[in-house]
Amino acid sequence: MSPRQFSVSPLHFTVGCFAIGITGILVVLALYALGERAIPVWLTMGSVGFTSLGFAAGLVLLWREARSE
């Protein structure tokens, strides 16, 4: 069985989105732990959105990879 070519560009997008989202969630948690109660909504929603987008894109890539065999 010969190795197949796999495009890493979508994988980089997926990992990047997920990493940005997780970093944003950690920033929100750190701000909350430091006593900040007026955390910007854009930061909270952006971090959740990037994490969800990265996770969903990863699932789609996994599904496409499984279906291509």
Buried (B, 14 or more C-beta within 10 A) or exposed (E): EEEEEEEEEBBEBBBEBBEBBBEBBEBBEEBEEEEEEEEEEEBBEBBBBBBEBBBEBBEEBEEEEEEEE
